[in-house]
C-alpha cells in the first residue's frame, strides 16, 4: 500500500468489503522556506500623516463596536486564542506534520482568513451580519485578515453602498505578534483602484492612521516547532522516524518551554497523541525529566519551580534533582521529597513519579 491510499490492496483484490486502514505512513513534510515569509513586523507603525482615529462623537458606531469587543476580551487572550487555533487548523499537523506557513499549498494560504473569521465568531458568539460577516452592537462588521500588517484587501461593497466598518486582524508567526482594530472604509482611506479584476483595494497612509486599534500589538502563543533555532533539535523532532520518538525528543530537547497540544499532535502524527505524552513521561523518567501538564497539582509544582505554568492543553518538561538544605534554587515536594531544577553539571538521578491527575 502506498502512502495516501485509504484501503488495503488485498481487500480490494479479493473482492472483500473495504475497511479504512488503521495505520498510515508517517509524513515527513517539505522543509520550510524563507522566500515567501511575511514581513517581520511586531506591531503597528507610528503615525505617517495628520489623520487620526475618529473620536466617539465623530463615529459613535465604531466606538460601540470597539467597546463590545474590548469588554469581551480586555486583555486580548481570547482573540489570540482564536488566531492560534485558526493557524493550527490550517497546518493540520496531526495529518501533515507541517508547522510553517511556507509549507502550505497555495489554495490553503487563501483559506487562512476564512478560518480566522470562523474562529473569532465561534469564540465570541457574534451574530451573522445582514450584509457583512458579523453583527456587533447592532452594526454590520466585516472581518479582514492579513499575514502582512496593513495589507488587508478591501472589496468594493465595503464603501459602494455606504461606508462600512472592517475588523482588521493581523498576526505574524515568526515574530509571534498579532493586532486587531477597526476602520470605517471610505474613499478617503483607500489607495486608487488598481488592475485587480475583483476591484479590491488596500489602505493608504491616511487609512492606516485612521485605524481605531482594539489591541495594537500583543504576543501570540508561539508556534513551538517554528521557533526551534537549532537544526539538530528540529530534525530529531519534526523528522523523526516514529511518532513516539518525536514526542520524547520534543520534551527532552525543549525543557523549560511551554509546549501546546498542537505541537504534540504535529510531532506524533497519531490519533492517540495524548498517550504519546504519557509514554514520554515513562521513557524520560530514568533521565530525571518530568512532564507537567495543566491538571492539578502540576501547575502548582511548575509555579513553585519557577517554570512557565501550563494552562489548558499545554505542557512543560524539566530535569529535576533532589533539593538539599543550602540549595538556593526553588523547590517543590513530590512523593514526600523535595526536588529542584537540575543544574547542567548535576548527575542524572531518576525523576520521581508525578502524582496522579486527570487525563492529559
LOKE-628591 format. One line per 5 residues: their letters; for each residue y negated, x negated, z of N, C-alpha, C. Coordinates in steps of 0.2 Angstrom, whole numbers. Example, Ala and Ser with C-alpha at 12.3 -4.5 7.8 and 13.67 -1.06 7.14 Angstrom:
! residues 2
as	28:-66:39:22:-62:39:16:-66:39 | 11:-64:35:5:-68:36:0:-64:39
***
This chain:
! residues 360
xxxxx	6:-4:0:0:0:0:-6:-4:0 | -11:-3:-4:-17:-7:-5:-22:-4:0 | -27:-8:1:-32:-6:6:-36:0:2 | -38:5:6:-41:11:3:-37:17:2 | -30:16:1:-26:21:0:-25:25:6
xxxxx	-24:32:6:-23:36:11:-16:38:13 | -12:38:8:-5:40:9:0:34:8 | 6:35:11:11:30:10:14:30:3 | 15:25:-1:18:25:-8:25:27:-8 | 29:25:-3:36:28:-3:37:35:-2
xxxxx	32:38:1:32:45:2:31:49:-5 | 26:46:-8:24:49:-15:30:48:-20 | 33:42:-20:38:41:-25:44:45:-23 | 45:47:-17:51:50:-15:50:58:-16 | 44:60:-17:43:67:-18:42:71:-11
xxxxx	41:67:-6:41:70:1:34:72:3 | 33:77:7:27:79:9:23:73:12 | 16:72:9:12:67:11:9:67:17 | 9:62:21:6:62:28:0:56:28 | -5:57:31:-10:52:32:-7:46:35
xxxxx	-9:40:33:-6:34:36:-9:33:42 | -5:30:47:-8:28:54:-12:22:54 | -10:17:50:-13:10:51:-17:9:44 | -22:5:45:-25:3:38:-27:-4:39 | -28:-8:34:-30:-15:34:-37:-16:38
xxxxx	-38:-21:41:-45:-22:44:-49:-25:39 | -55:-22:39:-60:-23:34:-65:-29:36 | -65:-34:32:-70:-40:33:-76:-39:28 | -82:-36:31:-87:-35:27:-90:-41:23 | -94:-39:18:-98:-45:15:-103:-48:20
xxxxx	-104:-54:19:-109:-57:23:-116:-54:22 | -120:-54:27:-127:-51:27:-131:-56:23 | -136:-53:19:-141:-57:15:-148:-57:19 | -152:-62:17:-159:-62:19:-163:-59:14 | -161:-58:8:-165:-57:2:-169:-50:3
xxxxx	-165:-45:5:-168:-38:5:-170:-35:12 | -171:-40:16:-173:-38:23:-180:-35:23 | -182:-31:28:-189:-28:28:-193:-34:31 | -200:-32:30:-205:-37:33:-204:-38:41 | -205:-44:43:-204:-45:50:-210:-43:54
xxxxx	-210:-37:56:-216:-34:60:-214:-32:67 | -218:-32:71:-217:-30:78:-220:-23:80 | -225:-21:76:-229:-15:78:-235:-14:73 | -239:-9:75:-245:-8:70:-250:-14:71 | -254:-14:65:-259:-19:65:-265:-17:68
xxxxx	-270:-21:69:-277:-19:71:-280:-15:66 | -286:-12:67:-289:-8:63:-292:-12:57 | -292:-10:51:-294:-13:45:-301:-10:42 | -302:-4:44:-308:0:42:-312:3:48 | -317:7:46:-320:11:51:-317:17:53
xxxxx	-312:19:49:-308:25:51:-304:25:57 | -304:30:61:-300:31:67:-296:37:68 | -291:38:72:-288:44:73:-292:50:75 | -291:56:73:-295:61:74:-295:63:82 | -301:65:84:-302:67:91:-298:74:92
xxxxx	-297:76:98:-294:83:99:-299:89:97 | -305:88:97:-310:93:94:-309:93:86 | -309:87:83:-308:87:76:-302:90:73 | -296:88:77:-290:91:74:-285:93:80 | -287:99:83:-283:101:89:-275:102:87
xxxxx	-273:104:81:-266:105:79:-262:98:80 | -265:93:77:-261:86:78:-261:84:85 | -266:85:89:-266:84:96:-261:88:100 | -260:94:98:-255:99:101:-248:96:100 | -247:94:93:-240:91:92:-239:85:96
xxxxx	-244:81:96:-244:74:100:-242:76:107 | -245:81:110:-244:82:117:-237:85:118 | -234:89:114:-227:91:115:-222:85:114 | -223:81:109:-218:75:109:-219:71:115 | -225:69:117:-226:65:122:-223:68:129
xxxxx	-224:74:130:-221:77:136:-213:77:136 | -210:78:130:-203:77:129:-200:70:130 | -205:65:128:-202:58:128:-208:54:130 | -210:54:136:-216:50:138:-215:42:138 | -209:40:138:-208:33:138:-204:30:131
xxxxx	-203:35:127:-200:34:120:-193:32:120 | -189:33:126:-182:32:126:-178:36:122 | -180:43:122:-176:47:118:-177:46:110 | -183:45:108:-184:43:101:-180:37:99 | -181:32:103:-177:25:102:-170:27:101
xxxxx	-167:31:106:-160:33:105:-158:36:99 | -162:41:97:-161:44:90:-161:39:84 | -166:35:84:-166:30:79:-160:25:79 | -158:23:85:-152:19:86:-146:22:83 | -145:29:85:-139:32:83:-139:33:75
xxxxx	-145:35:72:-145:35:65:-143:29:62 | -145:23:64:-144:17:61:-136:15:62 | -134:16:68:-127:15:69:-122:20:65 | -125:26:64:-121:30:60:-120:28:52 | -126:26:50:-126:24:43:-122:17:42
xxxxx	-122:13:47:-117:7:46:-110:9:47 | -108:14:51:-101:16:51:-97:10:53 | -99:6:58:-95:0:59:-88:1:61 | -86:7:64:-79:8:65:-74:8:59 | -77:10:54:-73:11:47:-75:5:42
xxxxx	-81:2:43:-83:-3:38:-83:-10:41 | -84:-11:47:-86:-17:50:-93:-20:49 | -97:-15:46:-104:-18:45:-109:-17:51 | -114:-21:51:-119:-21:56:-126:-22:53 | -127:-24:47:-133:-26:44:-135:-22:39
xxxxx	-142:-21:38:-144:-16:33:-143:-19:26 | -143:-25:25:-141:-28:19:-134:-27:16 | -130:-25:21:-123:-24:19:-122:-17:16 | -127:-12:17:-127:-6:15:-127:-5:7 | -124:0:4:-124:2:-3:-131:5:-4
xxxxx	-133:4:-10:-140:7:-12:-141:14:-10 | -136:18:-12:-136:25:-10:-136:27:-3 | -133:22:1:-133:23:9:-140:22:11 | -144:17:8:-150:15:11:-155:21:10 | -154:25:5:-159:30:4:-157:36:9
xxxxx	-152:36:12:-150:41:16:-152:40:24 | -154:34:25:-156:32:32:-162:37:35 | -167:39:31:-172:43:33:-170:50:35 | -165:53:31:-162:59:32:-158:59:39 | -155:54:40:-151:53:47:-156:53:53
xxxxx	-162:49:52:-167:49:57:-170:56:58 | -171:59:53:-174:66:54:-169:70:57 | -162:70:56:-157:74:59:-157:72:66 | -156:66:68:-155:64:75:-161:66:79 | -167:65:76:-173:67:80:-173:75:82
xxxxx	-171:79:77:-171:86:78:-165:88:83 | -160:84:82:-154:85:87:-156:83:94 | -160:78:95:-162:76:101:-167:80:105 | -172:82:101:-177:86:104:-177:94:103 | -172:96:99:-171:103:98:-177:106:94
xxxxx	-180:102:90:-186:105:86:-184:111:81 | -187:116:81:-186:122:76:-187:119:69 | -183:123:65:-184:121:57:-192:123:56 | -195:120:51:-201:122:49:-201:127:44 | -207:130:43:-207:135:37:-207:132:30
xxxxx	-211:127:30:-211:123:23:-208:116:24 | -209:113:30:-208:106:31:-202:106:36 | -200:100:38:-194:98:42:-194:102:49 | -200:101:53:-200:104:59:-205:109:61 | -204:113:66:-210:117:68:-211:115:76
xxxxx	-217:112:77:-218:109:83:-225:112:85 | -226:115:91:-232:118:94:-235:123:89 | -230:126:86:-232:132:81:-235:128:74 | -234:122:73:-236:119:67:-231:116:63 | -231:116:57:-226:113:52:-227:106:52
xxxxx	-222:102:53:-222:94:53:-217:92:49 | -218:87:44:-213:83:40:-212:77:43 | -206:75:43:-203:68:46:-203:63:40 | -206:57:41:-206:52:36:-204:46:39 | -199:42:36:-196:36:39:-197:31:34
xxxxx	-198:25:37:-198:19:33:-196:13:37 | -192:8:33:-190:2:37:-195:-3:36 | -200:-2:32:-206:-6:32:-212:-2:34 | -216:-5:39:-221:-1:43:-226:0:37 | -229:6:37:-234:9:33:-232:11:26
xxxxx	-225:10:24:-223:11:18:-220:18:17 | -222:23:21:-219:30:20:-221:33:13 | -216:36:10:-218:39:4:-220:46:5 | -226:48:3:-228:55:4:-228:59:-2 | -224:65:-2:-224:69:-8:-230:73:-9
xxxxx	-231:76:-15:-237:79:-17:-238:86:-13 | -232:89:-11:-233:95:-7:-236:94:0 | -237:88:2:-240:87:9:-247:88:9 | -250:88:3:-258:90:3:-260:94:-3 | -255:96:-7:-257:100:-13:-258:108:-11
xxxxx	-255:110:-5:-256:116:-3:-258:116:5 | -264:113:5:-267:112:12:-264:105:15 | -268:102:19:-267:95:22:-262:96:28 | -256:94:27:-250:94:31:-250:88:36 | -246:89:42:-245:84:46:-239:80:45
xxxxx	-239:74:45:-232:70:45:-231:66:51 | -225:67:54:-222:62:59:-220:56:56 | -223:51:56:-221:44:53:-217:40:58 | -211:38:56:-207:34:60:-205:28:57 | -205:22:61:-203:16:58:-199:12:63
xxxxx	-194:8:61:-191:3:65:-188:-3:61 | -188:-8:65:-186:-15:62:-180:-17:66 | -174:-18:63:-168:-20:67:-169:-27:68 | -172:-31:64:-172:-38:65:-177:-41:70 | -183:-37:72:-187:-38:77:-186:-34:83
xxxxx	-181:-29:82:-179:-24:87:-185:-20:90 | -189:-18:85:-195:-14:87:-195:-7:83 | -199:-2:86:-200:4:82:-207:7:84 | -209:12:81:-215:15:82:-215:22:79 | -219:27:82:-220:33:79:-227:36:80
xxxxx	-229:40:75:-236:43:75:-237:49:71 | -243:51:71:-244:57:67:-250:56:63 | -250:59:57:-256:58:52:-256:64:48 | -262:67:47:-264:73:43:-265:70:36 | -261:72:31:-261:70:24:-266:73:20
xxxxx	-271:69:17:-276:72:13:-277:66:8 | -281:68:3:-283:63:-2:-287:57:1 | -290:58:6:-294:53:9:-289:47:12 | -283:49:14:-279:44:17:-273:41:12 | -273:43:6:-268:41:1:-271:36:-4
xxxxx	-266:32:-6:-268:27:-12:-268:32:-18 | -271:29:-24:-271:33:-30:-264:34:-33 | -263:39:-37:-257:41:-39:-255:35:-44 | -248:33:-43:-246:28:-47:-242:30:-53 | -237:26:-55:-232:28:-61:-226:32:-59
xxxxx	-225:33:-52:-219:36:-50:-218:43:-52 | -212:44:-55:-211:51:-58:-212:56:-53 | -210:55:-47:-210:60:-42:-216:61:-39 | -221:57:-41:-228:58:-38:-229:56:-31 | -225:53:-28:-225:51:-21:-231:45:-20
xxxxx	-234:45:-15:-239:40:-14:-239:37:-6 | -242:32:-5:-242:29:1:-249:29:4 | -249:27:11:-256:27:14:-260:22:12 | -267:23:11:-271:17:10:-273:14:17 | -278:10:17:-280:6:23:-283:11:28
xxxxx	-287:16:25:-290:21:30:-285:26:33 | -280:27:29:-274:31:31:-271:28:37 | -269:21:36:-266:18:42:-270:18:48 | -277:18:48:-281:18:53:-282:25:56 | -280:30:52:-281:37:55:-274:39:58
xxxxx	-269:35:59:-263:37:62:-264:38:70 | -262:44:72:-263:45:80:-256:43:82 | -256:37:85:-249:35:87:-246:38:94 | -240:40:93:-237:43:99:-234:37:103 | -230:33:100:-228:27:103:-229:21:98
xxxxx	-235:17:100:-237:12:95:-233:6:94 | -227:6:97:-223:0:97:-219:0:103 | -212:0:102:-208:0:108:-201:-4:106 | -198:-7:111:-192:-10:110:-186:-6:108 | -183:-8:102:-177:-4:100:-170:-7:103
xxxxx	-166:-3:105:-159:-6:108:-157:-10:103 | -155:-16:105:-153:-22:100:-147:-20:97 | -146:-22:90:-140:-22:87:-137:-29:88 | -132:-29:93:-129:-35:95:-127:-40:90 | -123:-38:85:-120:-42:81:-125:-45:76
xxxxx	-130:-41:75:-136:-44:70:-140:-50:74 | -140:-49:80:-144:-54:84:-140:-60:87 | -134:-61:84:-130:-67:86:-132:-73:81 | -135:-78:84:-138:-83:80:-133:-89:79 | -128:-89:83:-123:-94:82:-117:-92:77
xxxxx	-117:-95:71:-112:-93:66:-105:-93:68 | -103:-98:73:-96:-98:75:-95:-92:79 | -99:-90:84:-98:-84:88:-97:-78:83 | -102:-77:78:-102:-71:74:-95:-71:70 | -93:-77:68:-86:-77:64:-80:-75:68
xxxxx	-80:-77:74:-74:-76:78:-74:-69:81 | -80:-65:80:-80:-58:82:-80:-54:76 | -85:-54:72:-85:-50:66:-80:-51:61 | -77:-57:60:-72:-58:55:-66:-60:58 | -64:-58:64:-58:-60:67:-52:-56:63
xxxxx	-46:-58:64:-41:-55:60:-38:-49:63 | -39:-48:70:-36:-42:73:-42:-39:78 | -42:-33:78:-47:-29:82:-47:-31:89 | -41:-32:93:-41:-34:100:-44:-41:101 | -43:-46:96:-46:-52:96:-53:-52:96
xxxxx	-56:-48:91:-63:-47:90:-66:-45:97 | -64:-40:100:-67:-37:106:-66:-42:112 | -61:-45:112:-60:-50:118:-65:-56:117 | -66:-58:110:-71:-63:109:-78:-61:110 | -79:-54:109:-86:-52:110:-88:-52:117
xxxxx	-84:-50:122:-85:-51:129:-85:-58:132 | -81:-62:129:-80:-69:131:-86:-73:129 | -89:-72:123:-94:-76:120:-101:-73:122 | -102:-67:123:-108:-64:124:-109:-62:132 | -107:-66:136:-108:-64:143:-115:-64:145
xxxxx	-117:-59:150:-123:-58:152:-128:-53:147 | -125:-51:142:-129:-47:137:-126:-40:137 | -130:-35:136:-128:-28:136:-125:-27:129 | -119:-24:129:-115:-23:123:-114:-15:123 | -117:-12:117:-116:-5:117:-110:-3:113
xxxxx	-108:3:114:-102:6:111:-101:5:104 | -107:6:100:-106:5:93:-104:-2:91 | -106:-7:95:-104:-14:94:-96:-15:95 | -94:-12:100:-87:-12:102:-83:-9:96 | -85:-3:94:-82:0:88:-82:-4:82
xxxxx	-87:-7:80:-88:-11:74:-83:-17:75 | -83:-20:81:-78:-26:82:-71:-24:81 | -69:-18:84:-62:-16:85:-60:-13:78 | -64:-9:75:-62:-5:69:-55:-1:70 | -55:2:76:-49:6:78:-51:12:81
xxxxx	-47:17:81:-48:24:84:-48:23:91 | -44:19:94:-44:18:101:-48:12:104 | -54:12:102:-58:6:103:-59:5:111 | -59:11:114:-60:10:122:-55:7:125 | -49:8:122:-43:4:125:-44:-3:124
xxxxx	-47:-5:119:-48:-12:117:-52:-16:123 | -57:-12:126:-61:-15:131:-56:-16:137 | -52:-11:139:-48:-11:145:-43:-17:144 | -40:-18:138:-36:-24:136:-40:-30:137 | -46:-30:135:-50:-36:135:-51:-38:143
xxxxx	-52:-33:147:-53:-35:154:-47:-39:156 | -41:-36:155:-34:-40:157:-34:-47:154 | -36:-47:148:-35:-54:144:-40:-59:147 | -46:-57:149:-51:-61:151:-51:-63:159 | -47:-59:163:-47:-59:170:-44:-66:172
xxxxx	-39:-69:169:-37:-76:170:-43:-81:169 | -48:-80:165:-53:-84:163:-59:-83:168 | -58:-79:173:-64:-77:178:-69:-72:175 | -68:-69:170:-73:-65:167:-71:-57:168 | -76:-54:170:-76:-46:171:-80:-43:166
xxxxx	-78:-37:165:-82:-32:160:-84:-26:164 | -91:-26:166:-93:-20:170:-96:-14:165 | -94:-8:166:-96:-3:162:-101:2:166 | -102:8:163:-108:12:166:-106:17:171 | -99:17:173:-97:21:179:-98:18:185
xxxxx	-99:21:191:-100:18:197:-93:16:199 | -93:10:203:-98:7:206:-101:1:201 | -99:0:195:-100:-5:191:-108:-7:190 | -112:-1:189:-119:-3:188:-122:-6:194 | -120:-4:200:-122:-7:206:-120:-14:207
xxxxx	-114:-16:205:-112:-23:205:-116:-27:200 | -118:-24:194:-122:-28:189:-129:-29:192 | -132:-24:195:-138:-25:198:-138:-30:204 | -133:-30:208:-133:-35:214:-132:-42:211 | -129:-43:205:-128:-49:202:-134:-51:198
xxxxx	-139:-47:198:-145:-48:193:-143:-48:186 | -139:-44:184:-137:-43:177:-140:-37:174 | -141:-37:167:-143:-31:164:-138:-25:166 | -141:-19:169:-137:-14:171:-135:-9:165 | -128:-9:164:-125:-5:159:-127:3:160
xxxxx	-130:6:155:-131:13:155:-125:16:151 | -126:23:150:-120:26:146:-118:23:140 | -112:21:139:-109:19:133:-110:11:132 | -112:8:138:-114:1:137:-110:-3:142 | -109:-10:141:-105:-14:145:-109:-21:146
xxxxx	-107:-25:151:-109:-32:152:-104:-36:155 | -103:-42:152:-97:-46:155:-101:-52:158 | -97:-55:163:-99:-61:166:-94:-65:169 | -94:-71:169:-89:-75:173:-91:-76:180 | -86:-75:185:-88:-75:192:-84:-81:195
xxxxx	-87:-82:201:-84:-87:206:-85:-85:213 | -81:-87:217:-81:-85:224:-88:-87:227 | -91:-83:231:-98:-84:234:-96:-87:241 | -100:-93:243:-99:-96:249:-106:-96:253 | -106:-96:259:-112:-97:263:-116:-103:261
xxxxx	-122:-102:259:-126:-108:257:-127:-107:249 | -123:-103:246:-125:-102:239:-131:-98:238 | -135:-100:234:-142:-97:233:-141:-91:228 | -136:-90:224:-135:-85:219:-134:-78:222 | -137:-73:219:-135:-66:222:-127:-65:221
xxxxx	-125:-60:225:-118:-59:225:-116:-52:226 | -110:-50:225:-108:-43:226:-101:-43:229 | -99:-38:232:-92:-38:235:-87:-34:231 | -81:-37:229:-76:-35:225:-69:-36:229 | -65:-31:230:-59:-32:233:-60:-35:240
xxxxx	-65:-34:244:-66:-36:251:-69:-44:251 | -70:-47:245:-73:-54:245:-79:-54:241 | -83:-59:242:-90:-59:239:-89:-64:233 | -93:-62:228:-92:-65:221:-99:-66:218 | -100:-72:215:-107:-73:212:-106:-75:205
xxxxx	-111:-75:201:-110:-78:194:-109:-85:194 | -104:-87:190:-101:-94:190:-107:-98:186 | -107:-104:189:-111:-109:186:-107:-113:180 | -110:-116:175:-107:-119:170:-101:-124:172 | -103:-127:177:-98:-133:179:-93:-130:184
xxxxx	-93:-124:187:-88:-121:191:-82:-121:188 | -76:-123:192:-69:-122:189:-68:-115:188 | -63:-114:183:-61:-107:182:-57:-104:187 | -59:-99:190:-55:-95:195:-54:-88:192 | -47:-86:193:-46:-79:190:-50:-74:194
xxxxx	-53:-69:189:-58:-64:192:-54:-59:196 | -58:-56:201:-55:-51:205:-53:-44:200 | -49:-40:202:-48:-34:199:-54:-29:201 | -57:-26:196:-63:-22:197:-60:-15:200 | -64:-12:204:-62:-5:207:-62:0:202
xxxxx	-57:4:203:-56:10:198:-62:14:197 | -63:16:191:-69:20:189:-67:26:184 | -72:29:181:-70:34:176:-68:31:170 | -65:35:165:-63:32:159:-69:29:155 | -68:23:152:-73:19:148:-73:22:141
***
